[in-house]
């Protein structure tokens, strides 16, 4: 896994832990990012990230920015 992508996933994971303990969708995304970091692979996160970005854009702008950062890193890798 590219170092930039790993750092972006770690930042996203930390933000999800901070804001998402009571939201099942954010918990699911947090678990998937944790698995991706652990496995050193991006896993199929793209669809989940897009959905979360659209859903939480207004209420959690920092989360949306971090999701976009991960998406840009994935895009740079051709994913």
Biopython code that builds the backbone (N, CA, C, O; Angstrom):
import numpy as np
from Bio.PDB.StructureBuilder import StructureBuilder

atoms = [
    (1, "UNK", "N", (0.857, -1.179, 0.000)),
    (1, "UNK", "CA", (0.000, 0.000, 0.000)),
    (1, "UNK", "C", (0.896, 1.232, 0.000)),
    (1, "UNK", "O", (1.873, 1.309, 0.745)),
    (2, "UNK", "N", (0.558, 2.155, -0.815)),
    (2, "UNK", "CA", (1.221, 3.442, -0.922)),
    (2, "UNK", "C", (1.154, 4.173, 0.438)),
    (2, "UNK", "O", (0.116, 4.154, 1.101)),
    (3, "UNK", "N", (2.256, 4.811, 0.846)),
    (3, "UNK", "CA", (2.325, 5.483, 2.155)),
    (3, "UNK", "C", (1.305, 6.616, 2.280)),
    (3, "UNK", "O", (0.718, 6.813, 3.344)),
    (4, "UNK", "N", (1.096, 7.355, 1.200)),
    (4, "UNK", "CA", (0.123, 8.446, 1.226)),
    (4, "UNK", "C", (-1.286, 7.902, 1.479)),
    (4, "UNK", "O", (-2.048, 8.477, 2.256)),
    (5, "UNK", "N", (-1.621, 6.806, 0.826)),
    (5, "UNK", "CA", (-2.925, 6.180, 1.021)),
    (5, "UNK", "C", (-3.060, 5.659, 2.452)),
    (5, "UNK", "O", (-4.106, 5.827, 3.078)),
    (6, "UNK", "N", (-2.022, 5.040, 2.960)),
    (6, "UNK", "CA", (-2.063, 4.522, 4.332)),
    (6, "UNK", "C", (-2.308, 5.650, 5.328)),
    (6, "UNK", "O", (-3.137, 5.515, 6.229)),
    (7, "UNK", "N", (-1.595, 6.756, 5.172)),
    (7, "UNK", "CA", (-1.788, 7.892, 6.070)),
    (7, "UNK", "C", (-3.197, 8.458, 5.958)),
    (7, "UNK", "O", (-3.809, 8.811, 6.966)),
    (8, "UNK", "N", (-3.710, 8.545, 4.740)),
    (8, "UNK", "CA", (-5.066, 9.050, 4.524)),
    (8, "UNK", "C", (-6.090, 8.126, 5.181)),
    (8, "UNK", "O", (-7.043, 8.600, 5.799)),
    (9, "UNK", "N", (-5.900, 6.820, 5.055)),
    (9, "UNK", "CA", (-6.804, 5.860, 5.691)),
    (9, "UNK", "C", (-6.727, 5.951, 7.221)),
    (9, "UNK", "O", (-7.746, 5.852, 7.905)),
    (10, "UNK", "N", (-5.525, 6.138, 7.745)),
    (10, "UNK", "CA", (-5.377, 6.259, 9.196)),
    (10, "UNK", "C", (-6.075, 7.516, 9.716)),
    (10, "UNK", "O", (-6.732, 7.474, 10.757)),
    (11, "UNK", "N", (-5.938, 8.623, 9.005)),
    (11, "UNK", "CA", (-6.628, 9.852, 9.405)),
    (11, "UNK", "C", (-8.147, 9.662, 9.360)),
    (11, "UNK", "O", (-8.862, 10.072, 10.274)),
    (12, "UNK", "N", (-8.619, 9.040, 8.295)),
    (12, "UNK", "CA", (-10.051, 8.775, 8.160)),
    (12, "UNK", "C", (-10.526, 7.865, 9.286)),
    (12, "UNK", "O", (-11.568, 8.118, 9.891)),
    (13, "UNK", "N", (-9.779, 6.824, 9.567)),
    (13, "UNK", "CA", (-10.137, 5.888, 10.627)),
    (13, "UNK", "C", (-10.243, 6.612, 11.973)),
    (13, "UNK", "O", (-11.195, 6.392, 12.721)),
    (14, "UNK", "N", (-9.280, 7.465, 12.278)),
    (14, "UNK", "CA", (-9.303, 8.208, 13.541)),
    (14, "UNK", "C", (-10.532, 9.119, 13.634)),
    (14, "UNK", "O", (-11.164, 9.206, 14.687)),
    (15, "UNK", "N", (-10.866, 9.790, 12.539)),
    (15, "UNK", "CA", (-12.041, 10.667, 12.530)),
    (15, "UNK", "C", (-13.326, 9.856, 12.689)),
    (15, "UNK", "O", (-14.245, 10.277, 13.392)),
    (16, "UNK", "N", (-13.391, 8.706, 12.044)),
    (16, "UNK", "CA", (-14.570, 7.846, 12.181)),
    (16, "UNK", "C", (-14.730, 7.365, 13.620)),
    (16, "UNK", "O", (-15.849, 7.294, 14.130)),
    (17, "UNK", "N", (-13.624, 7.036, 14.274)),
    (17, "UNK", "CA", (-13.688, 6.631, 15.683)),
    (17, "UNK", "C", (-14.208, 7.777, 16.541)),
    (17, "UNK", "O", (-14.975, 7.560, 17.479)),
    (18, "UNK", "N", (-13.794, 8.982, 16.219)),
    (18, "UNK", "CA", (-14.176, 10.143, 17.001)),
    (18, "UNK", "C", (-15.661, 10.473, 16.866)),
    (18, "UNK", "O", (-16.321, 10.766, 17.864)),
    (19, "UNK", "N", (-16.191, 10.429, 15.646)),
    (19, "UNK", "CA", (-17.558, 10.899, 15.423)),
    (19, "UNK", "C", (-18.597, 9.802, 15.276)),
    (19, "UNK", "O", (-19.794, 10.088, 15.327)),
    (20, "UNK", "N", (-18.178, 8.551, 15.095)),
    (20, "UNK", "CA", (-19.122, 7.534, 14.683)),
    (20, "UNK", "C", (-19.537, 6.453, 15.635)),
    (20, "UNK", "O", (-20.123, 5.472, 15.178)),
    (21, "UNK", "N", (-19.279, 6.547, 16.954)),
    (21, "UNK", "CA", (-19.613, 5.389, 17.786)),
    (21, "UNK", "C", (-21.103, 5.058, 17.843)),
    (21, "UNK", "O", (-21.464, 3.916, 18.131)),
    (22, "UNK", "N", (-21.963, 6.017, 17.579)),
    (22, "UNK", "CA", (-23.408, 5.773, 17.662)),
    (22, "UNK", "C", (-24.072, 5.610, 16.298)),
    (22, "UNK", "O", (-25.291, 5.459, 16.216)),
    (23, "UNK", "N", (-23.286, 5.638, 15.238)),
    (23, "UNK", "CA", (-23.854, 5.548, 13.899)),
    (23, "UNK", "C", (-23.385, 4.248, 13.244)),
    (23, "UNK", "O", (-22.192, 4.086, 12.988)),
    (24, "UNK", "N", (-24.299, 3.329, 12.974)),
    (24, "UNK", "CA", (-23.914, 2.028, 12.404)),
    (24, "UNK", "C", (-23.161, 2.134, 11.075)),
    (24, "UNK", "O", (-22.241, 1.354, 10.825)),
    (25, "UNK", "N", (-23.538, 3.084, 10.225)),
    (25, "UNK", "CA", (-22.848, 3.225, 8.935)),
    (25, "UNK", "C", (-21.408, 3.672, 9.130)),
    (25, "UNK", "O", (-20.501, 3.180, 8.458)),
    (26, "UNK", "N", (-21.201, 4.603, 10.050)),
    (26, "UNK", "CA", (-19.841, 5.067, 10.312)),
    (26, "UNK", "C", (-19.016, 3.997, 11.015)),
    (26, "UNK", "O", (-17.815, 3.885, 10.772)),
    (27, "UNK", "N", (-19.639, 3.215, 11.877)),
    (27, "UNK", "CA", (-18.937, 2.105, 12.522)),
    (27, "UNK", "C", (-18.487, 1.081, 11.480)),
    (27, "UNK", "O", (-17.362, 0.584, 11.535)),
    (28, "UNK", "N", (-19.365, 0.770, 10.537)),
    (28, "UNK", "CA", (-19.029, -0.179, 9.471)),
    (28, "UNK", "C", (-17.850, 0.342, 8.648)),
    (28, "UNK", "O", (-16.934, -0.412, 8.320)),
    (29, "UNK", "N", (-17.879, 1.621, 8.320)),
    (29, "UNK", "CA", (-16.792, 2.210, 7.543)),
    (29, "UNK", "C", (-15.501, 2.228, 8.358)),
    (29, "UNK", "O", (-14.421, 2.016, 7.807)),
    (30, "UNK", "N", (-15.599, 2.476, 9.643)),
    (30, "UNK", "CA", (-14.435, 2.449, 10.520)),
    (30, "UNK", "C", (-13.812, 1.053, 10.523)),
    (30, "UNK", "O", (-12.591, 0.918, 10.441)),
    (31, "UNK", "N", (-14.640, 0.024, 10.618)),
    (31, "UNK", "CA", (-14.142, -1.347, 10.610)),
    (31, "UNK", "C", (-13.465, -1.679, 9.283)),
    (31, "UNK", "O", (-12.422, -2.332, 9.259)),
    (32, "UNK", "N", (-14.057, -1.230, 8.188)),
    (32, "UNK", "CA", (-13.458, -1.497, 6.877)),
    (32, "UNK", "C", (-12.137, -0.771, 6.703)),
    (32, "UNK", "O", (-11.204, -1.321, 6.118)),
    (33, "UNK", "N", (-12.041, 0.453, 7.198)),
    (33, "UNK", "CA", (-10.764, 1.167, 7.089)),
    (33, "UNK", "C", (-9.712, 0.498, 7.965)),
    (33, "UNK", "O", (-8.546, 0.423, 7.579)),
    (34, "UNK", "N", (-10.109, 0.011, 9.135)),
    (34, "UNK", "CA", (-9.167, -0.693, 10.010)),
    (34, "UNK", "C", (-8.632, -1.949, 9.313)),
    (34, "UNK", "O", (-7.434, -2.229, 9.361)),
    (35, "UNK", "N", (-9.528, -2.700, 8.667)),
    (35, "UNK", "CA", (-9.094, -3.906, 7.940)),
    (35, "UNK", "C", (-8.167, -3.547, 6.780)),
    (35, "UNK", "O", (-7.192, -4.252, 6.518)),
    (36, "UNK", "N", (-8.471, -2.454, 6.090)),
    (36, "UNK", "CA", (-7.633, -2.033, 4.969)),
    (36, "UNK", "C", (-6.236, -1.659, 5.452)),
    (36, "UNK", "O", (-5.242, -2.010, 4.817)),
    (37, "UNK", "N", (-6.159, -0.948, 6.573)),
    (37, "UNK", "CA", (-4.863, -0.557, 7.131)),
    (37, "UNK", "C", (-4.092, -1.798, 7.562)),
    (37, "UNK", "O", (-2.906, -1.932, 7.263)),
    (38, "UNK", "N", (-4.761, -2.699, 8.260)),
    (38, "UNK", "CA", (-4.146, -3.933, 8.736)),
    (38, "UNK", "C", (-3.638, -4.799, 7.593)),
    (38, "UNK", "O", (-2.520, -5.314, 7.639)),
    (39, "UNK", "N", (-4.467, -4.955, 6.570)),
    (39, "UNK", "CA", (-4.124, -5.828, 5.446)),
    (39, "UNK", "C", (-3.134, -5.181, 4.484)),
    (39, "UNK", "O", (-2.513, -5.866, 3.672)),
    (40, "UNK", "N", (-2.988, -3.862, 4.578)),
    (40, "UNK", "CA", (-2.115, -3.175, 3.640)),
    (40, "UNK", "C", (-2.706, -3.105, 2.246)),
    (40, "UNK", "O", (-1.983, -2.935, 1.265)),
    (41, "UNK", "N", (-4.022, -3.236, 2.160)),
    (41, "UNK", "CA", (-4.726, -3.192, 0.884)),
    (41, "UNK", "C", (-5.878, -2.218, 0.998)),
    (41, "UNK", "O", (-6.364, -1.939, 2.094)),
    (42, "UNK", "N", (-6.308, -1.705, -0.131)),
    (42, "UNK", "CA", (-7.405, -0.739, -0.108)),
    (42, "UNK", "C", (-8.759, -1.412, 0.059)),
    (42, "UNK", "O", (-9.736, -0.764, 0.436)),
    (43, "UNK", "N", (-8.820, -2.710, -0.219)),
    (43, "UNK", "CA", (-10.091, -3.439, -0.179)),
    (43, "UNK", "C", (-11.140, -2.680, -0.997)),
    (43, "UNK", "O", (-10.836, -1.602, -1.508)),
    (44, "UNK", "N", (-12.322, -3.186, -1.134)),
    (44, "UNK", "CA", (-13.335, -2.473, -1.938)),
    (44, "UNK", "C", (-14.017, -1.357, -1.133)),
    (44, "UNK", "O", (-15.175, -1.490, -0.736)),
    (45, "UNK", "N", (-13.299, -0.272, -0.899)),
    (45, "UNK", "CA", (-13.828, 0.835, -0.102)),
    (45, "UNK", "C", (-14.492, 1.920, -0.924)),
    (45, "UNK", "O", (-15.248, 2.724, -0.379)),
    (46, "UNK", "N", (-14.235, 1.964, -2.204)),
    (46, "UNK", "CA", (-14.641, 3.103, -3.020)),
    (46, "UNK", "C", (-16.137, 3.388, -2.926)),
    (46, "UNK", "O", (-16.526, 4.530, -2.682)),
    (47, "UNK", "N", (-16.972, 2.390, -3.110)),
    (47, "UNK", "CA", (-18.421, 2.607, -3.057)),
    (47, "UNK", "C", (-18.865, 3.078, -1.677)),
    (47, "UNK", "O", (-19.699, 3.976, -1.558)),
    (48, "UNK", "N", (-18.306, 2.468, -0.639)),
    (48, "UNK", "CA", (-18.652, 2.867, 0.724)),
    (48, "UNK", "C", (-18.231, 4.306, 0.999)),
    (48, "UNK", "O", (-18.955, 5.060, 1.649)),
    (49, "UNK", "N", (-17.064, 4.678, 0.502)),
    (49, "UNK", "CA", (-16.573, 6.044, 0.712)),
    (49, "UNK", "C", (-17.441, 7.065, -0.014)),
    (49, "UNK", "O", (-17.756, 8.121, 0.535)),
    (50, "UNK", "N", (-17.823, 6.750, -1.242)),
    (50, "UNK", "CA", (-18.687, 7.664, -1.997)),
    (50, "UNK", "C", (-20.017, 7.874, -1.281)),
    (50, "UNK", "O", (-20.491, 9.002, -1.142)),
    (51, "UNK", "N", (-20.605, 6.780, -0.835)),
    (51, "UNK", "CA", (-21.898, 6.854, -0.147)),
    (51, "UNK", "C", (-21.783, 7.675, 1.139)),
    (51, "UNK", "O", (-22.631, 8.526, 1.410)),
    (52, "UNK", "N", (-20.749, 7.426, 1.922)),
    (52, "UNK", "CA", (-20.565, 8.164, 3.178)),
    (52, "UNK", "C", (-20.311, 9.639, 2.915)),
    (52, "UNK", "O", (-20.810, 10.501, 3.638)),
    (53, "UNK", "N", (-19.541, 9.923, 1.890)),
    (53, "UNK", "CA", (-19.253, 11.321, 1.554)),
    (53, "UNK", "C", (-20.530, 12.076, 1.238)),
    (53, "UNK", "O", (-20.728, 13.193, 1.716)),
    (54, "UNK", "N", (-21.388, 11.482, 0.445)),
    (54, "UNK", "CA", (-22.653, 12.123, 0.080)),
    (54, "UNK", "C", (-23.574, 12.268, 1.286)),
    (54, "UNK", "O", (-24.223, 13.300, 1.457)),
    (55, "UNK", "N", (-23.631, 11.236, 2.117)),
    (55, "UNK", "CA", (-24.556, 11.241, 3.245)),
    (55, "UNK", "C", (-24.146, 12.208, 4.359)),
    (55, "UNK", "O", (-25.003, 12.832, 4.986)),
    (56, "UNK", "N", (-22.849, 12.332, 4.606)),
    (56, "UNK", "CA", (-22.392, 13.099, 5.757)),
    (56, "UNK", "C", (-21.732, 14.431, 5.397)),
    (56, "UNK", "O", (-21.126, 15.078, 6.250)),
    (57, "UNK", "N", (-21.852, 14.831, 4.147)),
    (57, "UNK", "CA", (-21.188, 16.039, 3.659)),
    (57, "UNK", "C", (-21.534, 17.278, 4.482)),
    (57, "UNK", "O", (-20.641, 18.053, 4.824)),
    (58, "UNK", "N", (-22.789, 17.475, 4.799)),
    (58, "UNK", "CA", (-23.221, 18.685, 5.502)),
    (58, "UNK", "C", (-22.921, 18.604, 6.999)),
    (58, "UNK", "O", (-22.415, 19.559, 7.587)),
    (59, "UNK", "N", (-23.232, 17.475, 7.603)),
    (59, "UNK", "CA", (-23.073, 17.351, 9.064)),
    (59, "UNK", "C", (-21.636, 17.169, 9.509)),
    (59, "UNK", "O", (-21.277, 17.569, 10.616)),
    (60, "UNK", "N", (-20.805, 16.571, 8.660)),
    (60, "UNK", "CA", (-19.422, 16.273, 9.043)),
    (60, "UNK", "C", (-18.458, 16.666, 7.916)),
    (60, "UNK", "O", (-17.938, 15.797, 7.215)),
    (61, "UNK", "N", (-18.220, 17.966, 7.740)),
    (61, "UNK", "CA", (-17.360, 18.400, 6.638)),
    (61, "UNK", "C", (-15.925, 17.882, 6.749)),
    (61, "UNK", "O", (-15.286, 17.625, 5.729)),
    (62, "UNK", "N", (-15.408, 17.725, 7.972)),
    (62, "UNK", "CA", (-14.054, 17.196, 8.142)),
    (62, "UNK", "C", (-13.987, 15.747, 7.658)),
    (62, "UNK", "O", (-13.018, 15.349, 7.010)),
    (63, "UNK", "N", (-15.010, 14.968, 7.972)),
    (63, "UNK", "CA", (-15.078, 13.584, 7.510)),
    (63, "UNK", "C", (-15.094, 13.545, 5.989)),
    (63, "UNK", "O", (-14.394, 12.740, 5.375)),
    (64, "UNK", "N", (-15.885, 14.409, 5.390)),
    (64, "UNK", "CA", (-15.966, 14.463, 3.929)),
    (64, "UNK", "C", (-14.608, 14.808, 3.321)),
    (64, "UNK", "O", (-14.217, 14.230, 2.307)),
    (65, "UNK", "N", (-13.899, 15.735, 3.928)),
    (65, "UNK", "CA", (-12.566, 16.103, 3.428)),
    (65, "UNK", "C", (-11.608, 14.917, 3.513)),
    (65, "UNK", "O", (-10.828, 14.687, 2.589)),
    (66, "UNK", "N", (-11.656, 14.170, 4.601)),
    (66, "UNK", "CA", (-10.788, 13.002, 4.750)),
    (66, "UNK", "C", (-11.157, 11.900, 3.762)),
    (66, "UNK", "O", (-10.279, 11.245, 3.200)),
    (67, "UNK", "N", (-12.452, 11.699, 3.552)),
    (67, "UNK", "CA", (-12.894, 10.714, 2.559)),
    (67, "UNK", "C", (-12.392, 11.111, 1.180)),
    (67, "UNK", "O", (-11.904, 10.268, 0.428)),
    (68, "UNK", "N", (-12.511, 12.391, 0.848)),
    (68, "UNK", "CA", (-12.029, 12.857, -0.457)),
    (68, "UNK", "C", (-10.529, 12.663, -0.593)),
    (68, "UNK", "O", (-10.044, 12.364, -1.684)),
    (69, "UNK", "N", (-9.790, 12.826, 0.488)),
    (69, "UNK", "CA", (-8.349, 12.606, 0.473)),
    (69, "UNK", "C", (-8.034, 11.152, 0.146)),
    (69, "UNK", "O", (-7.144, 10.873, -0.658)),
    (70, "UNK", "N", (-8.756, 10.228, 0.765)),
    (70, "UNK", "CA", (-8.563, 8.792, 0.486)),
    (70, "UNK", "C", (-8.947, 8.502, -0.963)),
    (70, "UNK", "O", (-8.236, 7.781, -1.662)),
    (71, "UNK", "N", (-10.054, 9.055, -1.407)),
    (71, "UNK", "CA", (-10.494, 8.827, -2.787)),
    (71, "UNK", "C", (-9.455, 9.336, -3.786)),
    (71, "UNK", "O", (-9.194, 8.682, -4.796)),
    (72, "UNK", "N", (-8.864, 10.493, -3.510)),
    (72, "UNK", "CA", (-7.819, 11.020, -4.393)),
    (72, "UNK", "C", (-6.603, 10.121, -4.397)),
    (72, "UNK", "O", (-5.999, 9.910, -5.449)),
    (73, "UNK", "N", (-6.227, 9.582, -3.239)),
    (73, "UNK", "CA", (-5.099, 8.667, -3.174)),
    (73, "UNK", "C", (-5.374, 7.395, -3.964)),
    (73, "UNK", "O", (-4.501, 6.896, -4.675)),
    (74, "UNK", "N", (-6.578, 6.879, -3.838)),
    (74, "UNK", "CA", (-6.958, 5.687, -4.605)),
    (74, "UNK", "C", (-6.954, 5.976, -6.106)),
    (74, "UNK", "O", (-6.508, 5.157, -6.909)),
    (75, "UNK", "N", (-7.451, 7.136, -6.461)),
    (75, "UNK", "CA", (-7.486, 7.525, -7.872)),
    (75, "UNK", "C", (-6.076, 7.646, -8.447)),
    (75, "UNK", "O", (-5.824, 7.253, -9.586)),
    (76, "UNK", "N", (-5.170, 8.188, -7.655)),
    (76, "UNK", "CA", (-3.793, 8.320, -8.109)),
    (76, "UNK", "C", (-3.143, 6.950, -8.352)),
    (76, "UNK", "O", (-2.220, 6.822, -9.157)),
    (77, "UNK", "N", (-3.638, 5.941, -7.650)),
    (77, "UNK", "CA", (-3.145, 4.569, -7.845)),
    (77, "UNK", "C", (-3.879, 3.846, -8.970)),
    (77, "UNK", "O", (-3.589, 2.686, -9.266)),
    (78, "UNK", "N", (-4.837, 4.544, -9.599)),
    (78, "UNK", "CA", (-5.580, 3.944, -10.693)),
    (78, "UNK", "C", (-6.729, 3.072, -10.224)),
    (78, "UNK", "O", (-7.184, 2.194, -10.956)),
    (79, "UNK", "N", (-7.195, 3.306, -9.024)),
    (79, "UNK", "CA", (-8.275, 2.486, -8.456)),
    (79, "UNK", "C", (-9.562, 3.262, -8.477)),
    (79, "UNK", "O", (-10.596, 2.754, -8.043)),
]
sb = StructureBuilder()
sb.init_structure("model")
sb.init_model(0)
sb.init_chain("A")
sb.init_seg("    ")
for serial, (resi, resn, name, xyz) in enumerate(atoms, 1):
    if name == "N":
        sb.init_residue(resn, " ", resi, " ")
    sb.init_atom(name, np.array(xyz, "f"), 0.0, 1.0, " ", f" {name:<3s}", serial, name[0])
structure = sb.get_structure()
